Amino acid sequence: MSRVFSAHRVSLVWRLLAWAGAVAGLLAAFWQDWTVPLVGMDLRTKPGHVLIEALEAVKAALIGSLLGGLWGSLVIRGRHIGSVIMFAAGLGAWTSWMPAAWFWSWMAFSMIWAVVVLFGQLGAFGKVLRDFWSRHEAWNAAFCLLWVLIGTSCDAALLREAPSGIWEAVDCLAARFLTHLIMAAGVWALLAVHRHLVPPPGRWLAWSVVAAVPVLRLVNTWLQLWWGKGLIEMFGELEVGGRFELERAWAAGGVEWNAGTASLAIGVVLVVAALVNLCAQISKSRGWQVSPRRLVRLCLTAWLVLQIDQLAGAMLKERGWLWWERKTYPRRMTWIEPQPGLRGYEATFHNPTVPVQPLPLRTKPDVFLFMVESLRADTLTPQIAPFLTRFRDQECQPLGETWAASNVTHQSWFSILSGRLPLFFKEGREAKKMLALPAILKASGYRVETRMVNDFSYMEMVQTNFGQPTEADVMEHVDRESPENFFKVPEREVRMLRRLKESVQSRTPGGLLAITGMDATHYNYKWGTAFNPPFSDYEENPIFPMRPNPDEVRRITNRFWNSVAWVDAQLAEFTNWLKAQGRYDEAIIIITGDHGEEFKEQGSWFHGTMLNEPQTRVPILIKWPKAAPQGRGPQVAKASHLDLLPTLLDALGADHSLWQGMPGISLLHPPADERTLILTTHFCGKNGEAMLLRRGSAEAAFGWRDFWQPIVPRDLWIERVQNVPHMQLEAVFGDAMPRLFQKLTADDGRTP
């Protein structure tokens, strides 16, 4: 017996070497982005997207596991030397010692070797295969059933966002059950193959993946219900700026990575392991057995029923319903694909830029631009923001509806300082040049000073807005190494405004562009310790509950309003100081929010989920110099962040041709009739609406694939329309179409 055991252990060592070499080699090929020869397939289909890369890495490891297990199980003659070489090849690929051509050559040779051995033992192999195919073995049926139930229940929870239609919803749920049944039966059949091929120490790889799937599905559904976006969208959005910062994003959402959250994560792993083991014990006690043949039959039967269901749905369901299913449930197990959206388009976007050049400016007043984080337009009330309310009503240009161009910070800053659509943020990030507004003023003799109390290395905002190296004369922001981190945000703001005052005092009037970012209104909403907030009934430790009651929403909103009141008081103190210094009357003062903030008005918390009114309706306050020929300025029905660059250049005397064709207008020369507002974002996980055209009561919302990627799409579609007869975009949004598109062709060939 000891000899047999020893021989088995030695055989196991060689199989394990081959298996480990194949797994390491496929992971190395994935990590180094090697293209598979002849097939031409890239193992990394979306480099930079951490979650998709993680999923693809798992796939690569499982493929390597199957290939290494197959080779180790088939090859007897030469197994020892072959296993050593297989392991050395994997190690060499992982350490970059072995070039790609050598690695793929060895993998191809190894597989050919295994195939030759297979054909040499075809009879014996056929007997083994038939026995494996039909033999009933114990399996974890309880966990498989739980797998299907969790997947189907999670999909059912998302039906609350579905279009109306009971029959359609029932059919959708049936299709989701069939889909999860197909996946479960197929996965358990592959598990059986994997178990027979792979040496015992390597079997944990497949089971750990299978065990993690229900947890990931629960987390993904919870995020979709709570935050309005799933894991793919959320992780994709974290990388829009080119740097993955999960910890900071968690902190922005109220989650801190500490001993408590680490313990929770470990606890989840232990609970899942215990649950899998419990299900295995239940299955064993029940004597549940199954053969791979039965699993494959179940998989194929469910797949055929699903195809019939999908064919019937394609004929009976409306296009909108079909598209909602497609974008909500990406795992579908069918070749039947609905047309995206309500109508598809091929588009070439218009991308004008304002040339950076010195301008013979008629006047050079000081310009103070205050960017207030998450400032909603409806917070300007006497109770919340008395100064800003009075400032808007008595001293600023009368503007009606005022909107951000996006729903997130970095894209809004880009649109304000460049006058371009937020859609082109990636181009600005790659160029790393100071954007048009500060660059033109600097070239024309202005001194540019920028101060923020938060970290503007986030999303590479310093480089994107002000160049690398920075072209601003003063660049202050609080990165991780800054000594300002010693102070809390409200105190940083006080200190920052003090430094701004010192700079103003040190200069003669005129020729200063001071861009200042206020951050106390960012979650978790803060104010100074000595400040008396107007709302005493506020949430002390704000969170974003998934199912809040009205009182929870009110208390969190009150906390936000208190932070707005704090910033309002600071801005009031600064403007009063300017008046005392005799620097107020002739200055241009612009105060705006980078985006809004939602408190469950349309199902979301915070911002970065939709281009809706709570997340994009912001104040835009512009005070012109007392001696300006336009006075307070003409009344304008609607204004956008995209209008600030043309308006400011117009006020300083630049020629109007400079901004012709740009998406914004000069608010000093508004159009006589209604105009179209344009909003774009890469952060629209709640509903997939990445671009919104709004004119009066008419709206057209567009989406495109992988909307979280910082790309300019060529193929897009309408997700939703409102008061647009027969989807005639040109008839309703004709003023915006030339500023937005060079070409737009509908998928039915008709003019939009």
VOGU-3710 file (C-alpha; in Angstrom, 3 decimals, decimal comma):
1> msrvfsahrv> 0,000/0,000/0,000  2,808/2,424/0,869  4,391/1,845/-2,541  1,113/2,574/-4,293  0,621/5,731/-2,230  4,188/6,841/-2,898  3,778/6,264/-6,629  0,529/8,195/-6,644  2,173/11,061/-4,781  5,060/11,191/-7,269
11> slvwrllawa> 2,599/11,139/-10,187  0,645/13,910/-8,510  3,772/16,063/-8,262  4,371/15,915/-12,036  0,716/16,636/-12,834  0,799/19,544/-10,378  3,949/20,951/-12,026  2,316/20,855/-15,470  -0,890/22,369/-14,112  0,889/25,193/-12,277
21> gavagllaaf> 3,021/25,957/-15,342  -0,019/26,222/-17,621  -1,933/28,440/-15,170  1,081/30,712/-14,592  1,765/30,897/-18,322  -1,801/31,880/-19,292  -1,893/34,468/-16,499  1,453/35,846/-17,696  0,149/36,038/-21,259  -2,861/37,930/-19,947
31> wqdwtvplvg> -0,809/40,265/-17,769  1,628/41,102/-20,563  -1,204/41,538/-23,072  0,095/38,919/-25,503  -2,141/38,258/-28,486  -2,983/34,599/-29,068  -1,310/33,631/-32,395  -3,474/32,592/-35,371  -6,638/33,262/-33,347  -5,672/36,939/-33,065
41> mdlrtkpghv> -7,506/37,252/-29,760  -6,434/39,695/-27,061  -6,723/38,247/-23,583  -7,219/41,785/-22,220  -10,180/43,191/-24,114  -10,536/46,338/-21,964  -7,128/47,296/-20,562  -7,510/49,667/-17,640  -10,926/48,455/-16,473  -9,957/46,749/-13,225
51> liealeavka> -13,073/44,631/-12,784  -13,213/43,402/-16,380  -9,479/42,671/-16,240  -10,019/40,685/-13,043  -12,761/38,634/-14,702  -10,589/38,031/-17,749  -7,667/37,021/-15,536  -9,887/34,435/-13,850  -10,916/33,114/-17,282  -7,270/32,887/-18,336
61> aligsllggl> -6,392/31,012/-15,140  -9,271/28,557/-15,633  -8,316/27,930/-19,271  -4,738/27,318/-18,158  -6,037/25,026/-15,417  -7,992/22,908/-17,919  -5,139/22,789/-20,449  -2,541/21,908/-17,806  -4,828/19,313/-16,268  -5,590/17,787/-19,683
71> wgslvirgrh> -1,903/17,551/-20,550  -0,979/16,042/-17,186  -3,786/13,489/-17,416  -3,072/12,350/-20,997  0,699/12,356/-21,281  2,505/9,427/-19,672  5,646/8,966/-21,777  7,929/11,963/-21,198  5,660/13,372/-18,471  8,543/14,146/-16,120
81> igsvimfaag> 10,640/16,223/-18,475  7,526/17,698/-20,105  6,101/18,803/-16,750  9,374/20,432/-15,786  9,535/22,277/-19,097  5,857/23,284/-18,778  6,517/24,702/-15,328  9,701/26,460/-16,517  7,789/27,956/-19,470  5,107/29,337/-17,181
91> lgawtswmpa> 7,703/30,708/-14,791  9,710/32,186/-17,670  6,641/33,874/-19,112  5,674/35,279/-15,706  9,148/36,698/-15,099  9,359/38,015/-18,718  12,442/35,842/-19,288  10,699/33,890/-22,059  9,487/35,912/-25,055  5,922/35,525/-26,265
101> awfwswmafs> 6,848/33,568/-29,404  8,711/30,929/-27,394  5,903/30,584/-24,886  3,169/30,153/-27,494  5,370/27,726/-29,443  5,825/25,582/-26,368  2,107/25,692/-25,532  1,223/24,672/-29,109  3,809/21,863/-29,043  2,478/20,620/-25,678
111> miwavvvlfg> -1,097/20,510/-26,927  -0,058/18,753/-30,138  1,869/16,288/-27,966  -1,286/15,639/-25,918  -3,423/15,218/-29,069  -0,946/12,709/-30,549  -1,041/10,730/-27,304  -4,823/10,911/-27,348  -5,066/9,456/-30,858  -2,616/6,732/-29,896
121> qlgafgkvlr> -4,907/5,669/-27,065  -8,233/6,521/-28,683  -9,953/3,275/-27,734  -8,970/3,435/-24,095  -9,762/7,141/-23,970  -13,195/6,555/-25,509  -14,009/4,004/-22,822  -12,915/6,445/-20,098  -14,939/9,230/-21,702  -18,084/7,084/-21,978
131> dfwsrheawn> -17,725/6,030/-18,390  -17,237/9,643/-17,270  -20,143/10,845/-19,410  -22,704/8,479/-17,931  -21,410/7,796/-14,411  -23,495/9,329/-11,623  -21,402/11,027/-8,997  -22,159/13,001/-5,857  -22,510/16,724/-6,486  -23,388/19,836/-4,528
141> aafcllwvli> -26,931/20,083/-5,836  -28,079/22,265/-2,915  -25,539/24,979/-3,744  -26,345/24,731/-7,453  -30,019/25,304/-6,654  -29,101/28,211/-4,365  -26,946/29,610/-7,193  -29,939/29,652/-9,557  -32,344/31,060/-6,965  -30,028/33,909/-5,961
151> gtscdaallr> -29,406/34,862/-9,585  -33,101/34,781/-10,474  -34,124/36,692/-7,316  -31,557/39,412/-7,977  -32,834/39,809/-11,520  -36,404/39,919/-10,237  -35,478/42,764/-7,883  -34,387/44,858/-10,876  -37,812/44,543/-12,495  -39,019/47,460/-10,402
161> eapsgiweav> -37,180/49,700/-12,906  -38,758/47,964/-15,913  -41,194/49,573/-18,361  -44,878/48,882/-17,782  -46,334/45,557/-18,841  -47,201/42,540/-16,638  -46,897/39,949/-19,402  -43,559/41,357/-20,465  -42,268/41,267/-16,868  -43,378/37,636/-16,374
171> dclaarflth> -41,727/36,622/-19,633  -38,569/38,510/-18,650  -38,395/36,698/-15,301  -38,915/33,319/-16,977  -36,091/34,125/-19,398  -33,828/35,078/-16,497  -34,593/31,766/-14,729  -33,761/29,823/-17,884  -30,551/31,836/-18,298  -29,363/31,039/-14,778
181> limaagvwal> -30,344/27,391/-15,228  -28,248/27,206/-18,404  -25,272/28,779/-16,681  -25,583/26,578/-13,591  -25,898/23,317/-15,522  -23,032/24,260/-17,822  -20,794/25,362/-14,958  -21,421/22,178/-12,965  -20,666/20,060/-16,036  -17,378/21,930/-16,444
191> lavhrhlvpp> -16,692/21,452/-12,740  -17,002/17,713/-13,246  -14,495/17,849/-16,108  -12,200/20,087/-14,098  -12,360/17,765/-11,089  -11,281/14,772/-13,175  -8,466/16,557/-14,984  -6,903/18,820/-12,393  -4,756/17,573/-9,485  -6,544/17,942/-6,109
201> pgrwlawsvv> -4,573/20,999/-4,880  -5,699/22,909/-7,977  -9,419/22,205/-7,714  -9,932/25,068/-5,267  -9,464/27,520/-8,152  -12,691/26,622/-9,906  -14,687/26,193/-6,714  -13,572/29,528/-5,309  -14,834/31,217/-8,484  -18,147/29,365/-8,367
211> aavpvlrlvn> -18,617/30,173/-4,674  -17,926/33,868/-5,292  -20,546/34,261/-8,036  -23,650/34,497/-5,780  -21,887/37,015/-3,528  -20,878/39,165/-6,488  -24,400/38,925/-7,865  -25,895/40,080/-4,568  -23,416/42,965/-4,309  -24,040/43,977/-7,916
221> twlqlwwgkg> -27,814/44,019/-7,431  -27,536/45,890/-4,147  -25,409/48,555/-5,836  -27,861/48,853/-8,726  -30,760/49,351/-6,327  -28,901/51,572/-3,866  -26,532/53,556/-6,059  -28,109/53,174/-9,481  -25,142/51,408/-11,094  -23,638/47,939/-11,025
231> liemfgelev> -20,072/46,790/-10,434  -19,018/47,069/-14,097  -20,216/50,669/-14,395  -18,947/51,681/-10,965  -15,443/50,273/-11,470  -15,340/51,654/-15,010  -16,208/55,146/-13,791  -13,426/54,996/-11,205  -10,918/54,785/-14,048  -12,243/57,571/-16,287
241> ggrfeleraw> -9,510/59,891/-15,084  -6,781/57,332/-15,724  -6,127/56,304/-12,135  -7,952/53,663/-10,119  -8,726/55,059/-6,661  -11,184/52,691/-5,027  -10,413/53,788/-1,472  -11,160/57,446/-2,265  -14,336/56,543/-4,099  -15,477/54,446/-1,148
251> aaggvewnag> -14,697/57,311/1,194  -16,764/59,645/-1,006  -19,645/57,217/-0,572  -19,227/57,056/3,192  -17,264/53,786/3,355  -13,815/53,675/4,931  -11,368/50,786/4,593  -10,438/50,051/8,174  -10,275/47,160/10,616  -14,059/46,975/10,717
261> taslaigvvl> -14,594/46,762/6,972  -11,638/44,355/6,609  -13,178/42,123/9,286  -16,506/42,303/7,465  -14,847/41,201/4,213  -13,115/38,290/5,956  -16,398/37,394/7,635  -18,165/37,277/4,255  -15,500/34,882/2,906  -15,874/32,609/5,940
271> vvaalvnlca> -19,681/32,656/5,754  -19,607/31,770/2,046  -17,157/28,921/2,692  -19,379/27,627/5,499  -22,472/27,914/3,278  -20,836/25,942/0,464  -19,789/23,271/2,940  -23,280/23,148/4,485  -24,853/22,722/1,058  -22,364/19,951/0,294
281> qisksrgwqv> -23,322/18,149/3,504  -27,040/18,491/2,695  -26,472/17,146/-0,820  -24,441/14,251/0,521  -26,997/13,353/3,176  -29,731/13,347/0,516  -27,656/11,119/-1,707  -27,947/13,492/-4,656  -25,993/12,320/-7,695  -25,837/13,407/-11,303
291> sprrlvrlcl> -23,968/12,554/-14,478  -22,343/15,065/-16,858  -24,695/13,772/-19,568  -27,745/14,797/-17,554  -26,285/18,218/-16,827  -25,530/18,818/-20,501  -29,028/17,684/-21,477  -30,540/20,055/-18,932  -28,344/22,871/-20,232  -29,285/22,247/-23,873
301> tawlvlqidq> -33,008/21,855/-23,117  -33,098/25,118/-21,176  -31,125/26,823/-23,948  -33,578/25,694/-26,646  -36,584/26,847/-24,603  -34,849/30,207/-24,046  -34,274/30,666/-27,797  -37,964/30,020/-28,505  -38,899/32,502/-25,801  -36,520/35,135/-27,169
311> lagamlkerg> -37,775/34,690/-30,739  -41,347/35,166/-29,562  -40,327/38,196/-27,495  -38,533/39,759/-30,477  -41,792/39,614/-32,431  -44,219/40,580/-29,670  -42,408/42,997/-27,383  -41,800/46,656/-28,076  -38,280/47,750/-28,942  -38,024/49,779/-25,739
321> wlwwerktyp> -38,840/46,756/-23,568  -36,374/44,548/-25,431  -33,636/47,131/-25,050  -34,340/47,588/-21,345  -33,856/43,836/-20,863  -30,650/43,860/-22,879  -28,968/46,671/-20,988  -30,216/45,513/-17,565  -29,193/41,857/-17,968  -25,953/41,590/-19,953
331> rrmtwiepqp> -25,667/37,778/-19,467  -28,320/36,461/-21,854  -27,257/33,089/-23,371  -28,895/33,870/-26,713  -27,815/35,095/-30,115  -31,032/37,114/-30,512  -30,005/40,723/-29,974  -32,501/43,603/-29,949  -31,748/46,839/-31,684  -30,293/49,234/-29,125
341> glrgyeatfh> -32,477/52,041/-27,832  -35,565/53,436/-29,498  -33,583/54,354/-32,624  -29,909/54,006/-33,462  -27,557/56,501/-35,107  -24,115/56,688/-36,618  -22,568/59,955/-35,482  -19,526/62,125/-35,951  -19,361/64,721/-33,205  -18,453/68,329/-33,849
351> nptvpvqplp> -15,409/69,211/-31,758  -14,531/72,927/-32,072  -11,892/74,544/-29,875  -11,084/78,144/-29,039  -7,527/78,998/-30,142  -5,205/80,111/-27,362  -3,712/83,446/-28,401  -3,124/86,890/-26,883  -6,156/89,102/-27,249  -6,321/92,905/-27,331
361> lrtkpdvflf> -8,747/93,014/-24,440  -10,800/96,175/-24,044  -10,672/95,856/-20,281  -8,898/93,677/-17,711  -10,940/93,610/-14,500  -10,164/91,150/-11,737  -12,141/87,927/-12,267  -13,113/85,800/-9,263  -14,504/82,386/-10,209  -15,819/80,333/-7,287
371> mveslradtl> -16,614/76,664/-7,918  -18,757/75,297/-5,096  -18,948/71,525/-4,863  -22,412/69,930/-5,301  -24,285/73,256/-5,159  -27,907/72,815/-6,199  -29,809/75,764/-7,635  -32,727/75,321/-5,246  -30,512/75,901/-2,191  -30,492/79,637/-2,951
381> tpqiapfltr> -33,232/80,593/-0,512  -33,178/83,204/2,276  -33,178/80,496/4,928  -30,315/78,398/3,483  -28,125/80,849/1,571  -29,202/84,425/2,371  -26,135/86,080/0,840  -26,173/84,135/-2,441  -29,929/84,663/-2,746  -29,612/88,427/-2,296
391> frdqecqplg> -26,502/88,513/-4,505  -28,362/86,701/-7,297  -31,494/88,841/-7,096  -29,923/92,282/-6,651  -26,458/92,313/-8,216  -26,113/89,543/-10,794  -27,247/89,167/-14,379  -30,849/87,883/-14,367  -30,588/84,286/-15,539  -33,552/81,914/-15,512
401> etwaasnvth> -32,793/78,195/-15,548  -29,094/77,523/-15,079  -27,521/74,133/-15,720  -24,227/72,304/-15,421  -22,928/70,608/-18,548  -22,307/67,350/-16,658  -23,071/65,627/-13,363  -19,538/65,077/-12,038  -16,739/67,369/-10,903  -13,917/66,763/-13,357
411> qswfsilsgr> -16,121/66,947/-16,454  -17,858/70,119/-15,251  -14,558/71,893/-14,596  -13,422/70,856/-18,062  -16,553/72,237/-19,738  -16,392/75,540/-17,835  -12,711/76,227/-18,531  -12,626/74,933/-22,123  -16,133/75,725/-23,394  -16,210/72,197/-24,823
421> lplffkegre> -18,563/69,310/-24,196  -17,591/67,138/-21,207  -17,573/64,298/-23,718  -14,078/65,417/-24,792  -12,556/65,305/-21,305  -10,178/62,504/-22,340  -8,611/64,720/-25,011  -7,909/67,401/-22,430  -6,438/64,853/-20,045  -4,104/63,512/-22,717
431> akkmlalpai> -3,057/66,978/-23,936  -2,102/68,193/-20,426  -2,289/71,844/-21,533  -3,968/74,706/-19,727  -7,542/74,935/-20,939  -8,738/77,770/-23,143  -10,258/80,215/-20,644  -7,309/80,520/-18,238  -4,802/80,058/-21,084  -6,233/82,929/-23,179
441> lkasgyrvet> -6,387/85,268/-20,192  -2,838/84,368/-19,190  -1,603/84,963/-22,750  -3,400/88,318/-22,628  -1,605/89,487/-19,498  -3,672/88,020/-16,676  -2,197/86,365/-13,610  -3,885/82,975/-13,023  -4,191/81,786/-9,430  -5,949/78,538/-8,591
451> rmvndfsyme> -6,785/77,354/-5,079  -8,709/74,244/-4,001  -9,080/72,712/-0,566  -9,388/69,198/-1,953  -7,062/66,909/-3,896  -7,010/67,890/-7,562  -4,705/65,066/-8,527  -8,011/63,164/-8,533  -8,873/62,344/-12,151  -5,672/64,238/-13,092
461> mvqtnfgqpt> -7,589/67,494/-12,828  -4,519/69,674/-12,235  -2,859/68,494/-15,453  -6,094/68,476/-17,450  -7,187/71,981/-16,503  -3,891/73,780/-15,947  -1,240/71,746/-17,766  1,728/69,618/-16,819  3,843/71,235/-15,572  1,179/73,614/-14,355
471> eadvmehvdr> 0,910/76,876/-16,284  -0,973/78,609/-13,470  0,979/81,277/-11,597  -0,326/79,888/-8,312  -1,516/76,299/-7,938  -2,769/75,236/-4,522  -4,514/71,968/-3,821  -4,417/69,502/-0,967  -2,851/66,254/-2,109  -1,909/63,411/0,213
481> espenffkvp> 1,426/64,975/1,155  0,096/68,481/1,796  0,461/69,818/5,360  -3,045/71,284/4,911  -4,382/67,776/5,552  -3,829/68,542/9,220  -6,884/70,816/9,039  -10,465/69,821/8,350  -12,115/71,074/5,152  -13,973/74,086/6,663
491> erevrmlrrl> -10,779/75,360/8,279  -8,875/74,800/5,043  -11,435/77,002/3,286  -10,923/79,802/5,795  -7,157/79,543/5,376  -7,451/79,413/1,577  -9,604/82,539/1,414  -7,123/84,282/3,715  -4,320/83,527/1,224  -6,517/84,782/-1,618
501> kesvqsrtpg> -7,060/88,053/0,265  -3,312/88,413/0,803  -2,737/87,950/-2,920  -5,385/90,552/-3,819  -3,901/93,047/-1,368  -0,430/92,581/-2,842  -1,521/93,623/-6,352  -2,949/96,666/-7,986  -6,530/96,215/-9,261  -7,029/94,398/-12,572
511> gllaitgmda> -5,491/91,471/-14,403  -6,166/88,718/-11,850  -8,038/85,491/-12,610  -8,618/83,759/-9,257  -10,223/80,322/-9,493  -11,265/79,010/-6,087  -12,810/75,644/-5,254  -15,006/75,297/-2,155  -15,497/71,743/-0,878  -17,414/71,798/2,428
521> thynykwgta> -20,603/71,044/0,475  -19,173/67,712/-0,697  -20,360/64,588/1,103  -20,332/64,173/4,057  -21,279/67,901/4,235  -19,284/69,970/6,712  -19,111/73,376/8,388  -16,891/75,194/10,855  -17,041/74,308/14,534  -18,012/77,857/15,561
531> fnppfsdyee> -20,696/78,129/12,870  -24,335/78,046/13,948  -26,135/76,011/11,242  -29,677/77,053/10,323  -31,086/73,516/10,629  -30,652/71,859/14,010  -32,378/68,603/13,051  -29,702/67,065/10,842  -28,038/63,677/10,486  -24,899/63,448/12,630
541> npifpmrpnp> -23,379/60,530/10,723  -24,878/60,681/7,243  -25,199/57,515/5,238  -27,105/56,742/2,072  -29,664/54,091/3,063  -31,064/52,060/0,190  -34,635/52,250/1,448  -34,752/55,550/3,353  -37,848/56,800/5,057  -38,835/60,459/4,556
551> devrritnrf> -37,349/61,459/7,896  -33,925/60,009/6,982  -33,947/61,873/3,660  -34,947/65,103/5,407  -32,199/64,868/8,031  -29,483/64,133/5,452  -30,776/66,954/3,263  -30,718/69,292/6,248  -27,069/68,467/6,779  -26,351/69,338/3,151
561> wnsvawvdaq> -28,225/72,636/3,528  -26,153/73,464/6,620  -22,948/72,993/4,609  -24,332/75,307/1,907  -25,115/77,888/4,593  -21,489/77,680/5,784  -20,106/78,314/2,288  -22,653/81,095/1,802  -21,330/82,817/4,936  -17,727/82,517/3,736
571> laeftnwlka> -18,532/83,991/0,325  -20,464/86,804/1,996  -17,465/87,594/4,199  -15,104/87,601/1,200  -17,265/89,898/-0,932  -17,704/92,278/2,018  -13,933/92,312/2,350  -13,611/93,157/-1,356  -15,994/96,075/-0,827  -13,976/97,295/2,159
581> qgrydeaiii> -10,834/97,164/0,006  -12,479/99,060/-2,841  -12,006/96,051/-5,135  -15,611/94,919/-5,486  -17,326/97,325/-7,883  -15,011/96,802/-10,846  -14,518/93,041/-10,366  -16,251/90,235/-12,208  -17,517/87,640/-9,721  -18,819/84,277/-10,916
591> itgdhgeefk> -20,196/81,716/-8,465  -21,470/78,335/-9,605  -21,778/74,726/-8,574  -19,808/72,095/-10,441  -22,897/69,848/-10,380  -25,947/69,265/-8,220  -26,795/66,657/-5,606  -29,684/64,220/-5,484  -31,513/63,127/-2,380  -33,633/60,296/-3,758
601> eqgswfhgtm> -35,891/62,586/-5,838  -35,511/60,200/-8,768  -34,177/57,126/-6,995  -30,515/58,025/-6,451  -28,244/59,476/-3,825  -25,423/61,935/-4,362  -24,423/62,565/-8,005  -22,824/60,794/-10,950  -25,761/58,504/-11,720  -28,083/60,500/-14,015
611> lnepqtrvpi> -28,286/63,695/-16,039  -31,438/64,640/-14,183  -32,417/67,993/-12,707  -31,250/67,421/-9,105  -27,781/66,439/-10,333  -27,342/69,105/-13,028  -29,442/72,159/-12,064  -26,914/74,542/-10,481  -26,770/78,274/-9,803  -24,747/80,417/-12,194
621> likwpkaapq> -24,251/83,864/-10,675  -22,412/86,540/-12,653  -21,777/90,026/-11,282  -20,415/92,408/-13,900  -18,306/95,509/-13,143  -20,311/98,530/-12,072  -19,114/100,520/-15,073  -19,755/97,743/-17,619  -21,792/98,908/-20,631  -24,210/96,008/-20,246
631> grgpqvakas> -25,042/96,934/-16,648  -26,266/93,848/-14,861  -26,639/92,185/-18,260  -29,659/91,159/-20,313  -32,234/88,749/-18,991  -31,644/85,182/-20,246  -34,150/82,350/-19,977  -31,599/79,511/-19,850  -27,858/79,360/-19,261  -25,244/76,607/-19,087
641> hldllptlld> -21,681/76,115/-17,925  -20,802/75,935/-21,611  -21,777/79,615/-21,889  -19,238/80,905/-19,374  -16,198/80,956/-21,675  -17,964/82,792/-24,559  -19,641/85,171/-22,113  -16,467/86,113/-20,277  -14,455/86,582/-23,474  -17,307/88,681/-24,871
651> algadhslwq> -17,333/90,879/-21,761  -13,577/91,442/-22,039  -13,879/92,614/-25,639  -12,823/89,543/-27,635  -14,120/89,167/-31,172  -17,297/87,079/-31,460  -15,783/84,866/-34,155  -13,538/83,343/-31,504  -16,306/81,142/-30,101  -18,462/80,666/-33,182
661> gmpgisllhp> -19,479/77,011/-33,505  -18,866/76,291/-29,826  -21,694/74,511/-27,964  -22,243/77,524/-25,682  -23,338/81,105/-26,369  -22,482/84,510/-24,974  -25,052/85,379/-22,341  -24,523/89,037/-23,244  -26,115/88,329/-26,640  -28,778/85,675/-25,971
671> padertlilt> -31,005/84,258/-28,713  -34,471/85,695/-29,096  -36,263/82,335/-28,880  -35,891/79,046/-27,001  -32,505/77,282/-27,121  -31,308/73,712/-26,636  -29,161/72,782/-23,656  -26,593/70,001/-24,085  -25,431/67,772/-21,222  -23,057/64,809/-21,452
681> thfcgkngea> -21,415/62,427/-19,002  -19,612/59,110/-18,622  -21,386/58,648/-15,276  -24,909/57,479/-16,067  -25,120/54,021/-14,559  -28,647/54,594/-13,294  -30,293/54,759/-16,716  -27,593/54,690/-19,407  -28,430/58,223/-20,584  -25,000/59,623/-21,449
691> mllrrgsaea> -26,146/62,679/-23,420  -29,244/64,787/-22,952  -30,737/67,446/-25,234  -33,258/69,644/-23,473  -35,356/72,390/-25,076  -38,457/73,595/-23,271  -40,416/70,500/-22,315  -38,776/68,418/-25,050  -35,964/66,010/-24,191  -33,921/63,440/-26,092
701> afgwrdfwqp> -31,608/61,195/-24,086  -28,860/59,232/-25,867  -26,773/56,264/-24,803  -23,938/54,156/-26,216  -22,044/51,009/-25,370  -19,542/51,067/-22,513  -20,680/54,568/-21,593  -18,313/54,579/-18,597  -15,328/54,561/-20,950  -13,912/58,053/-21,689
711> ivprdlwier> -14,535/57,786/-25,417  -16,377/59,754/-28,076  -18,803/57,217/-29,567  -19,562/56,714/-33,217  -22,643/54,561/-32,655  -25,325/55,858/-30,314  -29,033/55,507/-29,807  -31,990/57,224/-28,202  -32,738/55,866/-24,761  -35,722/58,131/-24,105
721> vqnvphmqle> -37,661/60,955/-25,737  -40,197/63,374/-24,352  -42,359/65,679/-26,466  -40,384/64,963/-29,652  -42,983/64,092/-32,311  -41,939/61,071/-34,400  -38,397/61,484/-33,030  -37,752/64,363/-35,416  -34,639/65,684/-33,682  -33,836/68,282/-36,312
731> avfgdamprl> -37,287/69,835/-36,032  -37,063/70,177/-32,247  -33,348/70,619/-31,547  -32,309/72,242/-34,813  -30,306/75,001/-33,123  -28,042/72,449/-31,395  -27,499/69,918/-34,166  -24,794/71,871/-36,075  -22,993/72,620/-32,802  -23,152/68,973/-31,774
741> fqkltaddgr> -22,736/66,787/-34,848  -20,824/66,885/-38,098  -22,890/63,899/-39,215  -25,854/62,031/-37,736  -27,529/59,207/-39,654  -30,384/57,092/-38,278  -30,155/53,309/-38,550  -33,269/53,308/-40,717  -31,607/55,744/-43,131  -33,936/58,614/-42,292
751> tp> -32,854/62,113/-41,405  -33,042/62,628/-37,641
//
